Amino acid sequence: MANEKIAFSYEQLVFLYRVASHLATAKDQNRALSSVLDWMTRDCQWRRGVITLMSQDGSEVQAFLTSKDVPAHKSDRMRYRQGEGVTGQVFVSGEPIYVPDLSRESKFLDRSGLRANIELSQNSFFCVPIKYQDTIIGTISADKQRRMIAEPERETAFLHAVGSLLAPFVQRRRLEEQLEIFQRARRPGGAFERIIGKSNAVLEVQKMLARVAAANTTVLLTGETGTGKGVAAEVIHALSPRAGQPMVEINCGAIPENLIESELFGHEKGAFTGAVQQRVGVIERAGSGTVFLDEIGELNPAIQNRLLRVLQKKEFERIGGSRTMHCQARVIAATNRNLEELVEKNLFRADLFYRLNVFPIRMPSLRERGKADIMLLTDHFVQFFAREMNKEIIRLDTPAIDMLTAYHWPGNVRELENVIERAVLLVDDNVIHGHHLPPSLQMQRYAEEQEPQDQFQAMVQNYESELICDALKDTGGNQTKAARQLGMTNRIIQYKIKKYNIDYKRFR
């Protein structure tokens, strides 16, 4: 829109100057934008003002702030995908839309139900994009009584000018907020201390967690079992504005099917046999905190349907209850199953999947993260379990390191944690040796070198290799001295070194 061709009134120019001056020095985004909407209501006769901002994945816009005449629980329903309703159409096209008569516009959804008790024919609706450079980052919309609109083009241009002032402020605060969260999380004692690793895969996950933490966006964590999806959910909660509120977790696959509905939504006394008292469900207990739904792919279709309503309308009832309750919690879900395949097989609702998959984060497997991350995690777990068991462990020997870094880790970080706990328990001195590791890791060392053999023989070979490596380490790689220390001839130690593919030069 060519705003320069529109002559604003003196009052409008004063208003725009006030907004520009206010945003130039404002620090708090919520307070700053809320002030703008309040001024629009008080000074410009706009009503039901709403600022929507683009979701983190760019798929939809959702209400970020509303004027004081919009109840908070109703603003939660204002979510629009590309092209959906008037707001969604503005989001796609980037062009303002003016609806002269709300009663005659079929695309006007009134998803919040704000206008249920007003005469629609007496009201007009304006919606304009909030555009930063060439990217649409949100919309600003409001109503105005038709009798108060003398020049619709000027009113549209005015609202567009307000959006143009909001855009750089919103973008700057978003970037600053993400950077602040990321830097705070990486400090000693910060939330990222729980996500151990320095690989690019881990760094990318950390960036994604920092990016989504401050939003109310639903997050879907995917990845193999044991990759740390639960830890990631806790980090999101810890970095979010909801950190002071409860985080309530439920494993959807660990609770019997006949009890999961009650666990999620609660029940009233007498709702079913055995319901001797009222029970508050997970969603209600979380309040305005976070609900973490682990193994979401295990939910049956009936529960999926009820959960969809929670995500769409933020509403639910306890089992046996008639009072509609409002969900204020943020939902984070996790699964190790491929939900898209389940959707294709009609085992998971497509509409629920799309609601959950607003901001997907894939947790990398341990084998993707590389040897450096494996050893960082190993050192962490060694120190942790050594403290727990009151032991002093100074190092892992070379064969143990080789086995840990060569293994494919199907159980990921959780399996590594269990392996190290077992090793620390078995240690008698202050060194973890290869024979302290489980047989599965010891067999792995020779899997590519020899024909399949029994487990006992593999463990014997591993132990021999350990002894030779320790002797070479003690003698600085001198084979003659190492042979003497072990009580064997030079010929035998050379044969063993070749057989076990030991690089004696690395000990020099």
N, C-alpha and C positions, 0 to 999 in steps of 0.2 A: 504494500500500500504506500502510495506517495504522500506521506504525512505532510511534506513540505507545502503541498497545495491546499492544505486545510488550515483555516485561520482559527486558532484556539481562542477561547475567551480569556479575559484577564484572570479570572478565577482559576481556570484550568492551567494556565501558565504558572501561576503562583503555586498551585498544587504540585505540578511536575518539578518545579525548582525545589520545593520542600522535600519531595521524595529523593531527588538526586543528591541533595545535601545530606539527607539522613543516611542513605546507603553508602555514601563515600566514607563515613566514619564508623558505621555499625560493625559490631563484632559478632553478635549473636544472631544467627540467621532466622530462627523462629520468631524472636522478638521483633526483628526488623520488618519481616514480611507481614507479621500480624499487625504491626502499626499501620502499614500501608493499607491493608484491608479495612481496618477500623476508620481510617481517614476517609476512604472511599465511601463508607456507609454514612459517616457523620457529615462530611462536607460536600459530597457529590450526589447524594440520594441514591446510590447504588445499593442493592440488597442481595443477600445470599451470595456474597463473593467467595470464590474458590480459586486457590492456586494449586494446580496439579503439577507434579514433576515426573519426569521420565524415570521408569524403574531402572535398576542397575544393568539389566540385560537389554534395555532398549525396546522391549516388546510391548509395553503399555505405559500409560500415565495413570497416576493415582493421586488422590487428594493428599496434599502435604499440609496445607493450612486453609482454614475457612474463617469467614467473618463470625462475629459473636452470635449472629442469629442462626447459625448452623450447629445443631447438637453434635458433639464429638462422635458419638456412636453411629450417627448417620453418615458422617464423612468417611467412615471406614469402608462403606459400600461403593464409594466413587472410584472405580477402577475401570479403565477403558482401554481395550486393545485397539490396534491400528484400524481405523475406519469404523469403529463401533460408536454409534450415537454421534451427536454433534461434536462433542469434545474429541472423540477418536478421529473424526474426519478432519478437524483442525490439526490434530497431531500428525496426520499423514500429509496433508496438503501444505501446511505451513501458511495458510491463508485465513484471515478472520472470517467469522460467520455471524451474521445478524439475523435473528429470528424475530420478525415484527410481532407475530401473534403465536404465543406458545400453544394455544389450543389447536392450531392448524399445522403443526410441525410433527410429522410421524417419526422423524429420527430423534426427536428429543425424548430421552429415556426417563429423566427424573429418577435415576436409580436410588437416590437417597430418600425419596418420598417427601422432600421438603415442601412441595407445592400441592400437597394433597388437599389442603383446606383453603386455597386461594383461587380467585377467579383467573384462570390462565389467559383468557382472552384480553384481559386488561394489562398484561405484562409482556414485555419483550426480553429477549435473552441475547447477550453478546458473549462471544468467545474468541479470544485472539491467542496466537502462539507466543510463547516465550522462546525467542530464538537467539542462540549465541553463535555469532558468525553464520555459518550455513547449517548449523545443527539445531534441531528443535529439542529443547530440554524440558518443555512443559507447556502449560496453558494458563491463562487467567480468564475467568468468566464471572459474570454477574447479571442480575436482573435489573430492570428499571421499568417503572410504570409508564405505559404508552403515552399518557397525557403529559408526561414531563419530558418527552423526547421531541425537540423541535427539529433537529438535524441529525438523523441516524448516522450519516457519514462522519460527522464531527465526533459523535460519541464513540464510534468504532475506532476512529483515528486516535482519540484520547486514550482509550484503553490499550490500544496498540503501543502508544508511546510509553505508558506505564510498564508494559511488558518489556519494552526495549531497555528501560532502566533497570529492571529486575534481572535481566539475563546475565550481564557480566558479574553482578554481585553474587548470584546463585552459583555460577560456575566457579568463581574464585573461592567461595566458601566451601564448596564441595571438594575441590582439590586440596585446599588447606586442611580440611577436616580429615581427609584420607591420609595425608602426609603426617599429620599430628598423631593419628591413631597408629600408623605403621611405625613411626619413630618411638612412640611410647611403648609399643608392644615389644620392640627389639631391645629395649634397655635391660640391664641386669634386673632380674626379678619380674620382668614384663611377661605378658601372656604368651609370647612366642618361645619362651624358655621350655614350654611343654611340647613344642613341635621342633624336635631336635634334628638338625641337618643343615647342610650348606649347599646342597645340589640345586641346580636350576629348577628342578621339579618342586622342591620344597619352597624355594623362594617365590615361585609363581603362586603356590597355594597361600602363602603368607600375604601376598599382595591382594589376592582375591578376598581373603578373610577380612583384611583391613578395609577393603573397598565396600563390602556389604554390611559390616558390623553396625554402622550408624543408622542404616535404613531400617524400615519395617518389613522389608521384602522377605517373602518365604524363600528358604534356602533348601536345596536338595543335595545332600552329600552322597556321592557314589564311590564305589571302589571295592576291592576285594576285602574279604574278612581280615581283620587285624591291621588295617592300614591307618587307623587312628581317626575314624569318623566321629567317634564320641568325643575325643579330645578337641577336634576342630569345632564341634558344636559348642563345647564349653568355652573355647577361645572367642567365638563370635559373641556369646552372651557376655563374657567378661569385658569385651571391648565396646559393647553397645551401651546406649543410655539406660538400658534395662538392668544393668549389672547389679543394682541394689535390690532388685526384685527377685522372686524365686525362679529357679530353673528346674523344671520338673521333667524327668525322663521316664519313658515307658518303652519297654521292648515288646513290640507288637507280636513277635514270634515266640515269646517265652510264656505268654499268658494264654490259658485255655480259651477256645473260641467262644464259649458260653459266658466268659467273664470279662472279655476285653471291652465290650460295650459299656459295662458298668465302670470299669477302670477309667475309661476315657471321659464319659459324660456324667458319671454318678447315677444314683438312683434314690427314689423316695422310699420311705418305710412302707413295707407291704407291697412293693411293686412286683415282686415275684417270690416264690417259695424260698425262704432263707433270708429275705431282706428284712431283718428284724429292726433295723434302724436306718436312718438316712445316711447316705454316703456321698461325699463330695468327690467328683472326678478330677482327673489330671488337668483338664482344660480349665476347670474352675479354680483349682488350687494354685495354678500358675499366676492367676490374677493378671497383672499387666507385665509379667515377666516373659519367660520363654518356655515353650513346650517342645521337647525333643522326642520325636517319634522314631525310634530305631527300628530297623527291619520293617519298614512301611509296606513292603511288597507282600507281607504275610497277611494283611487284613482281608477279611472276606468281603464280598460285594455289598452286603447290607451296611457294614460299618463304613465302607468307602463312601457310600451315599450320604451318610450322616456327616462324615468328615468334610465332604465336598461343600455341604451347606455351611459349615463353620468357616471354611476358607472364603466362600463367596459372600455370605451375608453376615458373618460374624455372629451367628445365632445358634442356639441349641437348647434342648430341654433335657433334664434328668429323666432316666427311665421311670415311667409311671407318673411323671410330673406334667403339669399343664402350663407352668410359668416359663415363658421364653427368657432365656438368659443371654447376655451379650459377652462374647469372647474378646478380651482386650490383649491377649497374649500373642506373641510372635511364634510362628511355627517353623521349626527346623526339622526336616525329615532325613532319614538315611536308609540306604539299602545296598546290599551286595548283589542284588539281582538286577537283570536288565528289564526295567519297567516297560520300555518300548516293545520288547518282545512279548511281555505279558499283555500289553494292550492289544497287540495283533492277534493274540490267542484268546481275547475276550476274558482274560483273567484279572485284568485291572482296568478300571474306568479311564477312558481317554481324557475326559474333562477333568478328572481329579489329577491325572498325571500332568496336564498342562498347568494346573493351579500350583502344583508342587514344584514344577520345573521352571519357576520364574528365574531363579539364579542357581544353576547347577555348578557344583564344584566337585571335580574328580580327584580323589586322594590317590596319589601314585603308589604302586606296589614297591616293596623294598628292593626288588631286583632292578627296578627302573632307576632307583636313586643312586646306585653306584657304591663302590667299595668304601669311599670316604665316609658316606653317611652310615654305612653298616658299622664302621669302627667308632664313629662318634656315638652312636646309640649303644654300642657294646661298652665303651668306657663309662657312659652314663649309668647303665644298668649294673656294671661291676661295682662302681662306687656306691650306688644306692643299696644293693644287697649286701655289700661288705659292711656298711654301717648297720644295716638291719640285723646282721648275724654277728656283729662285733668281731670282724676279721680284718686283717690287713693284707691287701692284695696289691702288689706293686706292678705286675705286668701279666700279659699273656705271652706264651712262647710262640715261636714262629709257626710250627705246625697248626696250632690252634687258630692263629690268625688266618693262615691259608685256608683252613676248613671253613671258617666263618665267611670269608669273602668268596669262596668258590660255590657255596651252597645256594640253591635257587629260592629258598624261603617262601614256600607256598602259604605259610601262615603269617607272613609279613612281620611287622614290628612285635605283635603279640607273641609270635613263636620265638623270636629272638629274645624277648624278655624272659620267657619261660626257660629257654636254653641256658641263659646266663645265671638265672636263679639256681638252676640245678648244678651248674658248674661251681658256683661259689659255695654251695652247700657241700660239695664233694672235696673241695680243696683242703689239703692238710698243711701245706706250706703257704708261701705268699705268691705263688705263680699258678696261673691256670694253664694246664697242659691239654693237649689234644685228646688224651684219653678221659678227660673230665667231661667232654662233650658227648652228646647222644650218638648211638651207633649210626643213625641216619646221616649225620654229618661226616662220620669217619668213613662210611661206605662211599660217600660222594667223592672223596679224594682220589679213589682208584677206579671210579666207574668208567672213565674214558681210557684208562691205561691197560686194563686187564680184562680177561673174560670174567663173567660173573662168578663169584666165589662165596664161600660161606662167611657169615658175619664174624666168626672167631678169627679166621685168617686175616680179614681186613683190619681188625683191631690190633693184631700182632704186628702187622706191617706198619700201621700207624705209630705204634709205640716205639718200634725200632727207628723209624724216621725221626721221631721226637728226640730220642736219645742222641742220635748222630747230630742233629741240628744244634742241640744244647752243647755238645762237645765242641763242635765247630765254632760256636759263638764264644765259648770259653777260651779257645785257642786262637782266635782271630782268623779262622779259616784254614789253619795249618792241619792238613789231613794226617800227617805222621803223628803229631802230638795228640790229635783227637783219637786216633786209633789206639795209641798207648793209653790214654785216659780211659778208654772203653774196654781195654784188654783184648784187642783184636789186631790182626795183621793189617799192613797197608793194603794188601791185595783185597782183603775182605771189605774194608771200609770203602775202597774205590768202587768195588762191585755194588755195594749197597747205595752209594751216592748216585751211581748211574741208574740203578734199578728204580730208585725213588725220585729220580729227576731233581736232585737237590743241587742248587747253584751255590757251591761252597765259596765262590768269590765274593758273594754279597756280605759275608761275615768278616771280610778283611777290613 
